[in-house]
């Protein structure tokens, strides 16, 4: 359907914890709205929004997916989000691009980790929230208990607008508390309600819950409060209008309910979204900045200058690249041109699409407030803004979190390096939380993501999409070697062959330097014991030798070399000979200088509930970590510590297990320290084993 104004649009991100039934709910909404002719099921891979083969195979959502429901003259755009915490970047991307959050909560298990994360991010970006209790037909599903949990966790502003008819396997519909009408559904039907009077046995409970809703809405507006006291309540029209305003201002968070797998409740939810969720016009200007960084919001004006946010990129081996956009201002038309301020170039806009999952229907345009797709943009990436060249703007985007875990990656087949690189960059276009690149220290090719499962899925996609197979390895830790005391070294290279011989002799002294000083070479020769032209060759020989390491093959750092004396031969000396002599002198000095191994130490900041701090600190101690302090921030405990990098390689899944997924951490390099002797011995044994295997 072609919409022409922001008032005709509703944009909602559908989020929640894994296994709350988000994708099934979206399928039920699409079916009830006539967008699909059957109810798609996750189990048989038939849903519109779980279209990636990895999602179908694993039965979970991995990336965000857009779709829309035509409903009573409105276009309701839904963005289905993953529930697993390792894919929360996708959820944040969807929330940034939409106007409200449809937050799904399992009616049996209540508020869970991703529920809390989505709620917190909605608060951060001041986004309205509609709470939705799913799986109301399940055993032990308890409406009153679930509502109590929502109020206890998120506040008394959470108020039901639906009341269930029946419970568990007897759940047949809901009462619309605003209109005081019963909406019942045929189990397994199309999801459209039959409307009737409230059952007599529910009248008292419905009156009680409706009274709470009226009070909550009245409290958000002085005029409504005055009307409430004068008339003893609010009429249906006043309540509906007040609810819409209160939801948009985040003063009321309506609670709804359904059993999507049996198509019970979808049309009631669509009616609530249409009536109470804000339109792009209600939400007002989309935040952004000028190229210079000054605030420059984009108003939802169809005739205004173009500003559209690319919040997801799909890479399909067959249909090619599709950029998913939220038009914040103006109109994005097919076969037009838009300016990309990041690359400072114009992009040719190909076909503009309305999207149902990955399937696109060509339309003439997307107006301000709408969500859709653009095919085959060449250089535009996720997070970019497409705008009018005469009014360049950057729309607000998310801060992509740093990778929590990295793996070394290598192709199974030699010669596939280039193919692996190209395929990985396509995956990175699609998944902004995925990173890849060479480690400058170890020269390994690293694949980094939010967790082990994230990396494993990327590897699986490489094989299934691009026919590229790779092997994952734990990454190498960039250890260093250094010296503990000064020492002298002598290097003499003498070789006589049938023709011209080779001769070079040098004497050096090495001294420790402070951490981080790397390497310094000082020429202290006075006179001509070594000609000026040969002295750089000595430095080069030492440089190459220190990069190969002395103790266990790691680069030697934090030392100074003083070139003090030497000998040369008029005929047999050469740059190569002095280069070899320099490396020999280096090895001689290292043998006397107390060579040792250094390890990288990371500054770690861990955020978690106070309930878990004891376990976290105990675990850090086992990892050779040293806590540096603890403070409170936004109701959580923040633990500061320094921990060896080698002990943090598997920390993400461990922290997730310790904190039930509620903890997070950030780490960055701090400094190098000497490795304990017992750990050094293990590193030496590994080095000797590797050298033996290499022959």
N, C-alpha and C positions, 0 to 999 in steps of 0.2 A: 504494500500500500504506500502511496505517495502522500506524505504529510507536508504541510506548507507553513506551519508555525510551531514555535516551541510549546505552546499551550496544548498541542495535540500529542505530546510526547511524555512518557515516563521512563526514566532510566534507573534500573536497580541492579546492583551487584548481589548475587545470591551466594552467600558464604556461610560457613559454619564448620564444625569439627568433622573429621572423616566419619563416614557411615551414619550421617544424620539424614541421608536421603535427598540431598540437594538436587542431584541430577535427575532422580526420579520425579521430584516435585516439578522441576522445569519441564520434563516430558509431559506431566499431567496438565500443566498450564497451557502448553502448546496444543495439546489435544483438545482441551476444553475450549480454546479459542479458535479451533478450526485450522490451525497452522499445520497440523499433521492429521492423518486419517486413522491413526492407531496410537496406542500408548506405548512408547518405546521403553524397553527394559534394559537395565544395566547388565543383567545376567546373560542376555543373548546378544549384547553388543548393538542393540537397536536404537539407542538414544541419539538425538540430534547433536548433543553437545559433547559426548565422549566419542569422538570420531577418529582420534589417533589410534593406530594399531596397538601401541603400547597400553593405552587406556582400556581398549577392548579386551586385550589379553589379561591385564592385571585386575580389571574390574574397579579401577579407581580413576579419578580425574587427576591429570598431570598439569594441564595448562588451562588458562581461562578460555571460555568459548562464548561468543555472542549469539543471540537469537532474538526473535521478537514475536509478540502475540498481538494480533489485531483484536481490539476489544472495545466495542461500543464507540466507534469513531476515534479511538486513540491507538497509537502505536506504543506498546509497552515493550521496551528493550530490556532484555534480561542478559546478564553476563554471569554464566555459571563458573564458579571458582573451585579450585581444589580444596580439600579439607585437611590434607597432611601439612604439618608445620614446615617441612622442608620446601614446600612449594608456595609459601605464604607471600613471596614476592609477587606472584601472579595475582593473588587476592588484593594486595595493596594497589597493584596496577589497575585492576578493575574498579576498585573503590574510588581511586583518584579520578577516573573517567566518568563516573556515574553520579547521580544526584541523591540517591538513597541506598541504604543497605537493607536487604532482606536477610536477616540473620536467623538461620535455622538452628533449632535446638531440639535434640532428641527428647521426646516426652517421657522416656524411661530413664535415661542417664543424666539428663539435665545439662547444666552449663559445664563445658569442657574447655580444654586448652585453647584451641583455635577460636572458639567462641569468644573467649576473653581477649585474644589478640585482635580479632576483627573489631570488637567493641571499642578497644583502646584506640585503634587507628581511626575509627569513625569519630571518636571524640577529638582526636588530634586535628582532623581536617574539618571538624564541625559538620559532620554529615548526619542527616536524619536516619533513624533506624526503625524498621518494622520487624518485630520479633515474631517468629513463626515456629510453633510447636509441631514437629513432625512425628510420624509413626504413632498417631493416637490410637490406632487399632491394635497395638502390640500389648502383650501380657505385661502387667505392672505399669502401664502408662497411666499416669495420675495427673490430671489437669491442675488441680488445686496445689499439689505438691510442686509441680513444675513452675507454676506462677510464683509460688512462695520462694523458690530458689532464684528465679529471675529478679524478684524484688530485693531479696537479700544481697544478691551480687551486684546488681546494676542500679538499684534505687526505686523509690516508691513511684517514680514517673512511669514505670512499666505497668500498663493497665490493659486488661483484656478488652477487646472489642468484639470477640467471638466467645461464645460459651458452648461447650460440647453437648451434643445430643447423644446420650449413651456413652459407654466406656469400653475399652479394650476391644474384643471382637464384636461388641454390640454398638460400636461407634458408627453412627449413620449420618451425621451432619453437624451443623453448628447453628446457634442462634445469633443473628446479627443484632448486637446490643444497641446500636445506634437507631435502627429502624424497628427493633423489637419484633423481628420476623424470624420464623424457623426456616432453615434452608437444609433440605434433606437430599440425599444422593443415592443413586442406584449403584451398589457395589460392582465395580468392574465396568461401569458405564462410561459415558462421555465426559463426566465431570461437571455437568451443568445442573444446577439445583432446581428442585421443585420447591416452591415457596408456599408457606402456610402459617397458621397461627402457632404461637408458642404452646407446646404441650402443657396441660394443666399441672402435671407433676413437677414441671421445671419452673413454673411461674415465680415462685418465691425466690429461688436461687437466681433467676434471671433479673428480677427486680433488684436484688442485693448487688449483683455485679454491675448492673447498669447504673445504679446509684453511685458506685465508686468511680465509674467512668465519667459521669456528669460532673461530679465534684472535682476530679482531676483536671478536666477541661476548663471548668469555670475558674479554677485557681490561676489559670495562665493569662487571664484577661480581666481587667478591672470592670469593663462594661458587662461582660458575661457574669462576673461575680455579683454585680449589682442586680442583674436580671435574675440570677439564681435565688437571691434572698427575697426579691420582690414576688416572684412567681412560684417559689418553692421548687424550682428545677429549671431545666432548659427543654424547649421543644426540639423535635427532630431536626428541623432546619438549622436552628442555633447550634445544636450539638455537632452536626456534621461540619458546619462552617468553622466552628471553634476548634474541632479536632484537626481539620486540615491545617489551620494556622499553627496550632500547637505542635504538630508533627514537624512542620517545616522549621520551626524555631527550636527543635530538640527539647521541648518542654514536656512532651508526652511521647512515650514509645509504645505503640499499640501492640497487643499480643493477639495473634491469630492461631489457627490450628487446622490440621488436615491429616489424612491418611492417603498419601498420593498413590501408593501402589494399588489401592482399590478405587482411585478416582473420587475420593470423598473430600470435598472442600475446595477444589481448584477455582471454580467460578466465584465462590465467596471471597477468596483471596484476591482474585482479579478485580472484583468490585471494590474491595477495600483499597487496593493500590490506585485504582482510577479515581476514587473519591478523596483519599487522604494523603497519598504520596505526592511530594512536590513535583511540579513540572520544571524544566530548565528555566522557564521564566520566573517561577517562584523562588528558585535558588539564587537567581541574579547572576552577576558577572563571574566568569571563570577566572581564577587567579592566574597572574602571569607577570612578566617583567619585560621591559625594553631590552634592547641589546646591551645597553649600558648598565642594566641591573636595577633600574627604577621600577616601582610598581606600575603595572599596566594591565588591568583586568580587561577581559574580553566580554562585552555585553551580549546577551543572547538575542541579537537583532539580525533578522534574516537579510536585511538590506545593508548591514554594516560590513566593514572590512573583514575578509576571510581570516579565521584563526581556527586551526584544527589540530588536535593532539593525536599523534600516532601512539597508541598504548599497547599494541601487540602486533607482531609480525608472524604470519603463517608461511611456512616453506613447504610446499607440496611438490613432490617429484614430478607430478603430471600437470597440475594446473599452474604451477609456478608460485611466485611471491604475491601474497595478499597482505596489505597493511590495514589494520583495523583502526578506525579513527573515531574520535568524538569531535564533532563540529561545535566549537564554542561560540563562534560568531560568523555571520555572513552565510554564504551558500557555496558548497563545494560541488561543482558541476563536472559531468563527464567530459573528457576531451578538452579540459581547460589547462591552465598553467598556474602553479603555485610556487611561492618562494620558500626555500628552506634556509633559515638563518644560520644553522650550524655549519653547513657546507658553503653558505653564501652563493648558492646557485638556484636557478629555477628548475623545477621538476615538471615534466609532462604528466598530467593526470590522465590515466587511462579510464577504463570503465568504472563507474561508481556503482556499488552493490549494496543491496539489502542482504544481510547474512542470516542464514539459518545454519549455525555451526560453520562448516567449511563450504557449504553450498551457497552460491551467490546468485541473486537475481538482479539483472541490470536495471538501474533506474536513472532518471535524468539528473537527479541532484540529491544532495543531503543538505537539509537546512539547519540553521543554528539550533543546537540542542540534540540533534539526531546522532545516532551511532550506526556505522556501516563499514564497508570495505572499499579499498581502492586497489585495483590490480596493477602489478608490474611497475611500481615505483622503483627506479634504478638505485638511487643512492640514499633514500630516506630510511632511517632506522627507527626502532622502538625508542620512544621518548622524544623524538623530534617534533617540531611544530611546522605545519604548512600554513603559510599566511600570505597576506598581500605584500608585495615588495615595497609598496609605498608606506606601509605601516608594519614594519617587522616587529614581531613579538615572540617571546618564548613562554608558552603555557606551562603552568606548574606541573612538575613531574615528581616521581618518588626518588628517594635516596636508595639506590640499589645497595644492599648490604654486601660487605666483603665476603669472600668465600670462606666457609668454615672448615673445609677439608680439601686437600689436594692429593692427586695421584699422578705418578709417572705413567706415561702412556707411550706405547710403541706399536707400530703395525705388525701384524702377524707375518705379512709377506714383505720381503725387502723390495724397495722400489715404490711402495705405496705411500711414502711420506707426503708427497704433494697432494695426493688424493685425500689422505686423512686430514690434512690442513684445510683444504677447501670444504670438506664435509663438516668439519668442526665449526668453521666460521658460519656456515648456514644454520647450524644448530644454535650458535650464539646469537644470530639475528633473531631467532624465534624465542630464545630463553635468555633474558638479560642477566639472570643469576648465574649463568654458566660462563666460565672463563677458561682460556687456554693460552699457552705461550711457552717459550723456552725459559728455563731457569738460568740466569746468567752465571750462576756459580757452578751448578752441577751439570749444566748443559742438557738436562733432561727436558723432555716435552711434557708439560704438566697440564692436567685437566682438573679444574677446580670447581667446586659447587657447594651447595648447602649441606651436603651429607653424602654418605656412601651410596645410598639408594639413588640419589640424584645423579651421581656419576655413572652408576651402573645402567640407569635408564638411557643416559646419553650414549653409552657404548652400544646398548641394544639398538637404539635408533640408527647409529652409524651402520650397523649390519643390515637392518631391515630396509632402510630407506636408500642407502647409498652403496650397499654391498661392500662395505669396508669393515674388516675385522681387526680389532686391536686388543692388546693385553694391558691390563691395569696392574701397576706395581705401587707399593708404598713409596713415596718420594724419598730421595736421599736427603739427609740432613747436611747442610753446608758446614761441616766441621773445619777447623783451622789448626795449624801447628804453629808453635812459637818457641822461643828459648827463654830460659830462666836466668842465665848468667853469661857474662862475656867469655869469649874464647877466640884463640888464634887458629888460623887454618892455612895450610900450605897445599898448593896444587901445582903439579909438574907433569906436563905432557911431552913425552919424547918418543918419537917413532922414526926409525931409520928404514927406508926402503931402498930399492935398487936405484932410484933416482933421488929427487929432492926429498929431504926428510921433513919432520914436523917437530917444532920445539917451542915451548912456552912455559914460563914459570912465574907464579904470582903468590904473594903472601897477603892475607887479609886478616882483619879482626872484626868479629861480629859482636854487637851489643844489643841488649833488649831496649825496646822503645815502649812508651805508654800504649795502652789498648787503643786501637783505631788508627794508629800512625802508619800502618801497612808496611812500607819498605823505603829505605833511604840509602843511597850510594854516595860515598864521599871519596874523592880522589885526593890522597895525601902524598902522592909521589912527588918528590922534588929531584929534579935531574932527569936523567935518561935511562933509568933502569928498565922501564917499559916505555917505548915511544908513545907519544900522545895518540897516534892513530890506532893503537891496539887496546888502549884502556877501555873504550866503550864495549869492546868485544868481551872483556872480563865481566863487565856489568851484565851484558846480555846473557852470558853463560850462567851467571848466578840467578838472574831473573827466570830463566827457563827451568833451572833446577828447583828453585823454590816453589814454582807452580806445580811441579810434579810431587812435591812433598818429600819428607825424609822419614818420618815415623810410620805413617800409615797411608801415605798417598794424598794427604790434604795440603792445601796451599799454606806455605810458611809466611807468617805476617808479623808485624810489630817488631822489627829489628833493623839495625843500621849496619852497613858494611863499610869498613874503611880499607881502601886499597893502599897498602903501605910500601910494598917493595916487590921486586921481581927480576927476572932476567929474560933476555931475548937473544936471538941469533940473526945475524944480518941476512942469511940465506934461507934458513929453515923455518923462521917464525912467520905466522900468518894470523889473520883474524880468527879463522876456524880453530887454530891451535890455542890461542888465548881464550877463546870461548870455552873450549874443553877444560883448560887449566882452571878457569874461574869456577866451573861447576865442581871440579875435584876439590878445590880449596873450600868451597861451600860445604861439601859433604864432610870434609875433615873437621871443619870448625863445628858443625852441627853435632858431631859425635862427642864433643867435649862441653857443649853449651847447655846441657840439661834440657834437651828437646822434649816438648810435651804437647798434648792435644787440647784445643779449646773447643767449646760448644756454644752455639747461639742461645742466648737467654731471652725469653719473650716477656714483655709486660702484659699481663692478663687482667682483664676486668670482667668479673662474672656477676650477673644480675639474677637474683632469684628471691623467692619468698623466704622469710626468716625461718620457716619450718625446715628448710633444707640446708642451712648454713653449716651445721655440724658435719653432715655427710660430705659437703663440698670441701671443707677445710681438711677433713681427714683424707679425702681422696687426693687433694693437692700435696699433702705431706708424703703420700706414697709415690707421687710423681716427682719427688725431690723439689717440690715447690716451696717457696717461702712467702707466706702471707705478709702483706705490707700495710694492711689496714682495712677497715670496714666502715661504711657509713650508710645512711638511709636515703633513698631517693625515690620519690613518687610512690611511697608505700612499699617499696621493695628494698632488700639488702644488696649493697654493691660491695663485692670483695675484690680488693686489689692484691695481686701477687706477682712474683717473678718465678717463671717455670722454664726448665730447659725445653727447647723446641722438640727434641726427640720424644719427650714425654707427652706432647700435646697432639700428636698426629691422629690419635683416636679419641680425642676429647669430646667432640660433638655428640656422638652417640652415647658416650658415657654420661655426659651432663644431662642429656635428654632422659636417660633411664633414671638417673638420680632424682630429677625434679619433675618427673611425669610430664616432660615436655614443656614445662613452664619456665625453665631457665634459659638464659642466653649468655653469650660471651663475645668479647672483642679482644683481639691480641695483636700486638705489633712488636717488631724487633726492638730490644733494649740494648744489649751489649754481649760481649763474649766473656766466658769464664773458663778456667781450667777444669777439665773433666776429671771426676774422681778416679782414683787408680783402678778400682774394680771395673768401672765402665771402660776405661782406657784399654784394659786387658782384653775385653770383649771386642773392641774396635780393632785392636791389633790382630786378633785371631781371625776376624772377618776379612781384614785386608790381606792377610797371608793366604787365606783360603781362596779369595778372588784372584790373587796373583798366580796361585798354583793352577787354578782352572784355566786362566788365560795362557798358561804354558810358559 
